[in-house]
Amino acid sequence: MPRLLRKPFGNHGKVHDITPQSAGWRYVGFSLYRLRAGEHAHELTRDREVILVMVEGKASVYAADHDWGVLGDRMDVFEKTPPHCLYVPNGSDWKATAETDCTIAICTAPGKSSHEPRRIGPNGIQLTERGKGVNKRFINNIAMEAEDFAGSLLVTEVFTPSGHWSSYPSHRHDEDDFPRITYLEETYYHRLKPRQGFGIQRVYTDDGGLDETMAVNDGDVVLVPRGHHPCGVPYGFEMYYLNVMAGPLRKWRFVAAPEVQWILDKDK
Protein backbone atom coordinates (compact mmCIF):
# COMPACT_ATOMS: atom_id res chain seq x y z
CA MET A 1 0.00 0.00 0.00
CA PRO A 2 1.38 3.46 -0.87
CA ARG A 3 2.54 5.47 2.15
CA LEU A 4 -0.14 7.69 3.67
CA LEU A 5 2.06 10.54 4.95
CA ARG A 6 3.52 12.71 2.19
CA LYS A 7 6.16 15.32 2.97
CA PRO A 8 6.65 18.34 0.69
CA PHE A 9 9.49 18.09 -1.82
CA GLY A 10 10.86 21.42 -0.56
CA ASN A 11 9.61 24.94 0.17
CA HIS A 12 9.54 26.45 -3.33
CA GLY A 13 7.88 25.58 -6.64
CA LYS A 14 5.68 22.52 -6.94
CA VAL A 15 6.08 20.94 -3.52
CA HIS A 16 3.34 18.27 -3.70
CA ASP A 17 2.20 16.22 -6.69
CA ILE A 18 -0.21 13.47 -5.66
CA THR A 19 -1.97 11.67 -8.50
CA PRO A 20 -4.42 8.75 -8.41
CA GLN A 21 -1.56 6.59 -9.69
CA SER A 22 0.89 7.63 -6.96
CA ALA A 23 -1.82 7.35 -4.29
CA GLY A 24 -2.93 3.90 -5.43
CA TRP A 25 -6.55 4.91 -5.91
CA ARG A 26 -8.91 6.16 -8.66
CA TYR A 27 -10.25 9.66 -8.09
CA VAL A 28 -8.48 12.33 -6.04
CA GLY A 29 -5.45 14.33 -7.10
CA PHE A 30 -3.74 17.06 -5.08
CA SER A 31 -0.78 19.29 -5.80
CA LEU A 32 0.58 22.46 -4.28
CA TYR A 33 2.67 25.37 -5.56
CA ARG A 34 4.63 27.80 -3.41
CA LEU A 35 5.54 30.68 -5.70
CA ARG A 36 7.53 33.87 -5.28
CA ALA A 37 6.20 37.13 -6.67
CA GLY A 38 6.51 37.13 -10.47
CA GLU A 39 6.74 33.36 -10.88
CA HIS A 40 4.29 31.28 -12.94
CA ALA A 41 2.52 27.94 -12.75
CA HIS A 42 0.72 26.46 -15.75
CA GLU A 43 -1.09 23.15 -16.29
CA LEU A 44 -3.53 21.46 -18.66
CA THR A 45 -6.56 19.92 -16.98
CA ARG A 46 -6.87 17.12 -19.60
CA ASP A 47 -9.56 14.70 -18.31
CA ARG A 48 -9.59 16.21 -14.80
CA GLU A 49 -11.66 19.01 -13.32
CA VAL A 50 -9.77 21.38 -11.04
CA ILE A 51 -10.45 23.73 -8.16
CA LEU A 52 -7.63 26.17 -7.52
CA VAL A 53 -7.55 27.35 -3.90
CA MET A 54 -5.55 30.45 -2.99
CA VAL A 55 -4.33 29.23 0.38
CA GLU A 56 -2.18 32.32 0.90
CA GLY A 57 -1.17 35.33 -1.15
CA LYS A 58 -2.34 36.76 -4.46
CA ALA A 59 -2.03 35.59 -8.07
CA SER A 60 -3.45 36.69 -11.41
CA VAL A 61 -5.11 33.73 -13.10
CA TYR A 62 -5.96 33.01 -16.73
CA ALA A 63 -8.01 29.85 -17.19
CA ALA A 64 -10.43 28.30 -19.69
CA ASP A 65 -9.86 31.16 -22.18
CA HIS A 66 -10.76 33.83 -19.62
CA ASP A 67 -8.80 36.38 -17.58
CA TRP A 68 -10.03 36.05 -13.99
CA GLY A 69 -7.92 38.90 -12.66
CA VAL A 70 -6.18 38.76 -9.29
CA LEU A 71 -7.37 36.10 -6.85
CA GLY A 72 -6.57 36.10 -3.16
CA ASP A 73 -6.41 38.51 -0.26
CA ARG A 74 -5.50 36.22 2.65
CA MET A 75 -1.78 36.57 3.31
CA ASP A 76 -1.72 34.09 6.22
CA VAL A 77 -4.05 31.07 6.18
CA PHE A 78 -4.68 31.51 9.91
CA GLU A 79 -6.45 34.79 9.24
CA LYS A 80 -9.36 32.35 8.69
CA THR A 81 -10.98 34.61 6.10
CA PRO A 82 -12.81 32.96 3.17
CA PRO A 83 -10.49 31.84 0.37
CA HIS A 84 -10.56 32.89 -3.28
CA CYS A 85 -10.96 29.80 -5.50
CA LEU A 86 -11.55 28.98 -9.16
CA TYR A 87 -13.25 26.02 -10.79
CA VAL A 88 -11.65 24.95 -14.09
CA PRO A 89 -13.35 22.17 -16.09
CA ASN A 90 -11.65 19.29 -17.85
CA GLY A 91 -10.38 19.89 -21.38
CA SER A 92 -8.94 23.33 -20.64
CA ASP A 93 -5.90 24.89 -18.98
CA TRP A 94 -4.92 27.44 -16.36
CA LYS A 95 -1.98 29.74 -15.67
CA ALA A 96 -1.26 31.58 -12.42
CA THR A 97 1.22 34.44 -12.05
CA ALA A 98 2.15 35.28 -8.48
CA GLU A 99 1.46 38.90 -7.55
CA THR A 100 2.91 38.25 -4.08
CA ASP A 101 4.53 35.21 -2.54
CA CYS A 102 1.68 32.74 -2.58
CA THR A 103 0.54 29.20 -1.93
CA ILE A 104 -1.87 27.65 -4.45
CA ALA A 105 -3.57 24.27 -3.95
CA ILE A 106 -4.69 22.33 -7.03
CA CYS A 107 -7.54 19.94 -6.22
CA THR A 108 -8.47 17.50 -9.01
CA ALA A 109 -10.88 14.68 -9.82
CA PRO A 110 -12.33 13.09 -12.96
CA GLY A 111 -14.07 15.73 -15.09
CA LYS A 112 -17.57 15.21 -16.42
CA SER A 113 -17.81 18.28 -18.72
CA SER A 114 -20.93 19.27 -16.80
CA HIS A 115 -19.92 22.58 -15.21
CA GLU A 116 -18.68 25.92 -16.50
CA PRO A 117 -15.60 27.68 -15.14
CA ARG A 118 -16.42 29.98 -12.25
CA ARG A 119 -15.01 31.87 -9.31
CA ILE A 120 -15.81 30.35 -5.91
CA GLY A 121 -15.61 32.63 -2.87
CA PRO A 122 -14.89 34.68 -0.99
CA ASN A 123 -18.54 35.76 -1.27
CA GLY A 124 -20.82 32.93 -0.24
CA ILE A 125 -18.25 31.25 2.02
CA GLN A 126 -18.81 31.85 5.72
CA LEU A 127 -16.77 30.47 8.60
CA THR A 128 -19.09 28.16 10.53
CA GLU A 129 -18.71 26.34 13.84
CA ARG A 130 -19.02 22.58 14.14
CA GLY A 131 -18.77 20.24 17.13
CA LYS A 132 -18.87 20.70 20.89
CA GLY A 133 -16.29 21.08 23.66
CA VAL A 134 -12.77 20.14 22.57
CA ASN A 135 -14.30 18.76 19.37
CA LYS A 136 -15.18 22.30 18.25
CA ARG A 137 -13.65 23.45 14.94
CA PHE A 138 -14.44 26.01 12.23
CA ILE A 139 -15.27 25.30 8.59
CA ASN A 140 -14.98 27.19 5.30
CA ASN A 141 -17.04 25.10 2.87
CA ILE A 142 -15.64 25.76 -0.61
CA ALA A 143 -17.46 23.21 -2.77
CA MET A 144 -19.45 20.68 -0.81
CA GLU A 145 -22.53 18.96 -2.22
CA ALA A 146 -24.91 21.81 -1.31
CA GLU A 147 -23.11 23.88 -3.96
CA ASP A 148 -23.45 22.56 -7.51
CA PHE A 149 -20.01 23.81 -8.51
CA ALA A 150 -18.36 20.60 -9.77
CA GLY A 151 -19.02 17.17 -11.21
CA SER A 152 -16.83 15.17 -8.81
CA LEU A 153 -14.91 17.40 -6.41
CA LEU A 154 -15.78 18.12 -2.79
CA VAL A 155 -13.47 20.68 -1.15
CA THR A 156 -13.47 22.31 2.28
CA GLU A 157 -11.18 24.04 4.79
CA VAL A 158 -11.09 23.33 8.54
CA PHE A 159 -9.48 25.28 11.39
CA THR A 160 -8.90 23.31 14.60
CA PRO A 161 -8.19 25.33 17.77
CA SER A 162 -5.39 24.60 20.21
CA GLY A 163 -5.89 21.33 22.08
CA HIS A 164 -8.92 20.28 20.01
CA TRP A 165 -9.87 17.29 17.84
CA SER A 166 -11.22 17.32 14.31
CA SER A 167 -12.71 14.87 11.80
CA TYR A 168 -14.08 13.40 14.99
CA PRO A 169 -16.05 11.45 16.19
CA SER A 170 -14.21 8.99 13.96
CA HIS A 171 -16.05 8.18 10.74
CA ARG A 172 -15.47 6.50 7.41
CA HIS A 173 -16.75 6.94 3.84
CA ASP A 174 -15.31 3.94 2.05
CA GLU A 175 -18.28 1.99 0.63
CA ASP A 176 -20.42 2.76 -2.41
CA ASP A 177 -23.80 2.17 -0.76
CA PHE A 178 -25.74 5.44 -1.02
CA PRO A 179 -27.68 6.72 0.89
CA ARG A 180 -26.16 4.84 3.86
CA ILE A 181 -22.54 5.64 2.95
CA THR A 182 -20.55 6.86 -0.05
CA TYR A 183 -17.10 5.96 -1.32
CA LEU A 184 -14.86 9.03 -1.16
CA GLU A 185 -11.08 9.12 -1.30
CA GLU A 186 -9.64 12.04 0.65
CA THR A 187 -6.51 14.10 1.14
CA TYR A 188 -5.62 16.35 4.08
CA TYR A 189 -3.20 19.24 3.48
CA HIS A 190 -2.07 20.29 6.96
CA ARG A 191 -0.75 23.62 8.25
CA LEU A 192 0.28 24.41 11.83
CA LYS A 193 0.57 27.61 13.85
CA PRO A 194 3.30 28.13 14.98
CA ARG A 195 4.90 26.39 12.01
CA GLN A 196 7.21 24.33 14.23
CA GLY A 197 4.15 22.70 15.79
CA PHE A 198 2.75 19.26 15.08
CA GLY A 199 -0.54 17.44 14.98
CA ILE A 200 -1.63 13.81 15.06
CA GLN A 201 -3.74 11.90 12.55
CA ARG A 202 -4.82 8.28 12.76
CA VAL A 203 -6.18 6.31 9.76
CA TYR A 204 -7.71 2.97 10.74
CA THR A 205 -10.32 0.41 9.73
CA ASP A 206 -12.72 -1.43 12.03
CA ASP A 207 -10.96 -4.75 11.41
CA GLY A 208 -7.49 -3.33 12.08
CA GLY A 209 -6.27 -4.18 8.58
CA LEU A 210 -5.20 -0.55 8.26
CA ASP A 211 -4.04 1.29 11.37
CA GLU A 212 -1.50 4.10 11.07
CA THR A 213 -0.94 7.00 13.46
CA MET A 214 1.18 9.84 12.09
CA ALA A 215 2.73 13.00 13.46
CA VAL A 216 1.97 15.69 10.89
CA ASN A 217 4.06 18.81 10.42
CA ASP A 218 3.35 22.09 8.67
CA GLY A 219 2.90 21.41 4.95
CA ASP A 220 2.36 17.64 5.15
CA VAL A 221 -0.38 15.78 3.26
CA VAL A 222 -2.15 12.67 4.59
CA LEU A 223 -3.93 10.25 2.26
CA VAL A 224 -7.14 8.58 3.43
CA PRO A 225 -7.90 5.66 1.09
CA ARG A 226 -10.39 4.06 3.51
CA GLY A 227 -11.25 3.85 7.17
CA HIS A 228 -11.66 6.38 9.96
CA HIS A 229 -9.33 9.40 10.06
CA PRO A 230 -9.52 11.64 13.16
CA CYS A 231 -6.87 14.25 13.85
CA GLY A 232 -5.91 16.42 16.79
CA VAL A 233 -3.57 19.25 17.71
CA PRO A 234 -1.80 19.66 21.07
CA TYR A 235 -2.27 22.59 23.41
CA GLY A 236 -0.29 25.59 22.19
CA PHE A 237 -0.75 24.94 18.47
CA GLU A 238 -3.53 25.50 15.93
CA MET A 239 -4.19 23.26 12.93
CA TYR A 240 -5.54 24.04 9.46
CA TYR A 241 -6.32 21.49 6.82
CA LEU A 242 -7.68 21.56 3.29
CA ASN A 243 -9.77 18.50 2.42
CA VAL A 244 -10.23 17.17 -1.10
CA MET A 245 -12.71 14.32 -1.64
CA ALA A 246 -14.04 12.53 -4.70
CA GLY A 247 -15.61 9.23 -5.66
CA PRO A 248 -18.23 7.74 -7.98
CA LEU A 249 -20.99 9.93 -6.48
CA ARG A 250 -20.62 13.55 -5.36
CA LYS A 251 -22.29 12.95 -2.01
CA TRP A 252 -20.76 12.90 1.49
CA ARG A 253 -22.34 10.16 3.60
CA PHE A 254 -20.39 8.49 6.39
CA VAL A 255 -20.65 5.83 9.09
CA ALA A 256 -19.25 6.41 12.57
CA ALA A 257 -16.77 4.08 14.22
CA PRO A 258 -18.64 1.73 16.59
CA GLU A 259 -16.67 2.96 19.62
CA VAL A 260 -17.76 6.60 19.09
CA GLN A 261 -21.37 6.21 17.93
CA TRP A 262 -22.60 7.08 21.42
CA ILE A 263 -20.83 10.47 21.19
CA LEU A 264 -22.64 11.33 17.96
CA ASP A 265 -25.94 10.25 19.54
CA LYS A 266 -25.26 12.35 22.66
CA ASP A 267 -24.26 15.49 20.74
CA LYS A 268 -27.23 15.56 18.35
N, C-alpha and C positions, 0 to 999 in steps of 0.2 A: 504494500500500500504506500502511495506517495506520502512524504512527510507532511504533517499538518501545519507546522510552524515555519513560516517563510520570513527570513530576514531580508531587509533591503540590500540591494547590490552595493550601495554607497549612499552618498548624500546629495548627488547632483545628477541631472539627466533623468533617464528612465530607470527608476530604482526598484520597481516591481514589474513583472511581466508574467502573470498567471493565466494560462490558457486551459481550456477543457482537457487538452492532451497532457499538459504538465501536471494538472490536478488529478487526473485519472477519473474524470467524470464527463458529463455530456453537455452541460448548459452554461455555467457561469464562467466569465472571464473578468479579470481585474488587473489593471496596470496603474502605475502612478508616475507622474513626472514632477520633478523638482527643478524649476527653471530659474535662471537669473534674468533680470531685466534685459530685454532685447533678444533673448533666445526664443527659438521656435520648436514646436512639436507638430508633426503632421502624420496622419494615418488614413488609410482607406478602411471603410467599415466592412466591405465585401458582403458576406452573408450574415453579418452581425448587426444588431441595433446597439446603440451606444447612448449612455447618459454621461456627459461630462459634468463633474462636480468641482466647482472652485472651492477647494478646501481652505486655502489661504491665498491672499494676494489678488492681483488683477491681471487679466489677459484680454487682448482683442482676439475675437474668434470669427473665422470665416468657415462656414459649414453648409453643405447641401446647397451650393450655389447662392448663398446669401451671406451678407455681412451683418453679423449680430452685434457689432460694436464691442465695447469693453464690458466684460463680465467680472463680477467680484467687487466686494467692498470690505470683506472681513480679513483683516491682516493677521489675526491670531485666531485659530479655530476655537479657543476657549472664550472668545467673546460671546459665543453661543447665539449669534445673530443668524437669521435664515441665510442659507447659501444661495448663490447664483448658479444655476445649472442649465444644461442644454441637451435636449433630446435630438439625436441624429439617427435617421433610419438606415437600414441596410441599403447597400448599393450606392453609397455616396462617400464623401470624405469630409475631413475637418482639418483645420490648421489653427493653432493657437500661438500668438506672439505675446510673450510676457511683457506687460507694462511695468510691473514691479517684480521682485522676487515672488515666486508663487508656487503653490502645490496644486496640481490638477489630477483628480482621480478619473479614470476611464473605466466605467462599468459596462460590461457587454453580456449579451445573450443572443440566442438565435433570433434573427429578424423575420418578421412576417409580412413586411410591406403594407402594414395596416394603419400606420400612423404617420402624420406629417411632422417635419422638424418643428420644434417649438422651444421657447424659453420656459424654464420651470423655476419659480421663485425669483426674487425673495418674496414677492407678493403672493399670498395664498399659503405660505408656510408659516406656521405659528408654533413656537416652542410650547409643548404640552407636557404635563406631569403624568407619570404612570407609576403605579406601585405604592406601597405603604411602608412606613418605618425605614429600616436600612435597606429596603428593596426599592426605595424611591429613586427614579431617574427621570431624565427630561429628553423629549423626542422632537426632532425635526423630520416630519414625514415628507420625503421628496417625491416619491412616486410609488405609493402603495396602491392596493387594488381599488380604493375609493376614487382614485384619480385615473381616468382612462388616458394615460399619457404614453403607454408603451404596449407592445404585443406580448413581451415575455418578462421584462425587467421589473423587479421590486427593489426599491432603494430607500434607505432611511438612515438618519444620523441619531446617535444616542450619546448623552452626556451623563456620566455616572459620578455622583459626588464622592468626596473623601469617605472611605470606610464603608461604602455601600456595595450591594450586589446588583447584577443586571442580567438580562436574558434568564431571569429567574422568577418564579419557580421553574426548575428544569423542565424543558419540553423538547419534543422532537417533531420534525416534519419530513419524514423519510419513507412514506408509503403513498402510492397513487390510489387513494381510496376516498375521493371527494364524495360527500361533504364532511366525512369524519376527519380526514387528514389529507394533506397534499404532499407530494414529493417536491422538495425545494432544496437544491444545493445552496450553500451560503459561504460568503467570505466576510471576515471581520478585519478591517484596517484600523489598528489601534494607535492612539496618541495618548501621551501622559503629560500631566502638569504637576510638578516640574518635570522636565524631560528626562532627568536621571531616575525617575520613578519606575515602578513596575506594577503590573497587574497579574492576575491569575485567570486562566481559562481551562476548564475541563471539558473534554469531548468524550462521551461514553454512551454505550448502548445498554439496554436492560439486561442482556445476557452476558455482558462483560467481554464480548468479542472485540470491542474497541473500547479502550479506556486510557486516555492520555491526559495528563495534567501538565500545563505549560506555563512558565513565567514569560509574560509578554512585556517587551520594552517598547519605547516610543518608536513608531514607524513599522512595527511588525504586522504581518498578516497571518491570520489563522484560518485554515480551511475546515469547513464542517460538511463532510460528505454524507453523514448520517448521525443519528443519535442525539442525545441531549448536549447542551453546550453553554452552561452558565459561566459567568465571569464575575470577578470582583476586584476591588482596588483597595489597598491598605489605607489606614488612617494617614493623612498627610499628603495624599496624592489624589488627583482627579483623573478620570479616564474618559476619553472620547473614542467612539468607534463608528465607522461607516459600514453599514451592512449592504451587501448585494445578494439578492436571491433570484433564482429562476428555476423553472421546471416545466413539465408538460402543460401545466395549467397555471395561469396567473392568479392564483388564489393562495392566501396564507391561512392554513388550517393546521392546528398542531394538537398533539396529545401530551399530557403532562407525564412526568416520571411517576411511577406508582408511589414512591416514598414522599412525594411533595403534593400529591393531589389534595390532601386535607388542607394545605395552605391556600391553594386556589379556592377551595370551597369556603374557607373561613373569610377570605378577603373579598368575596363577591360584594 
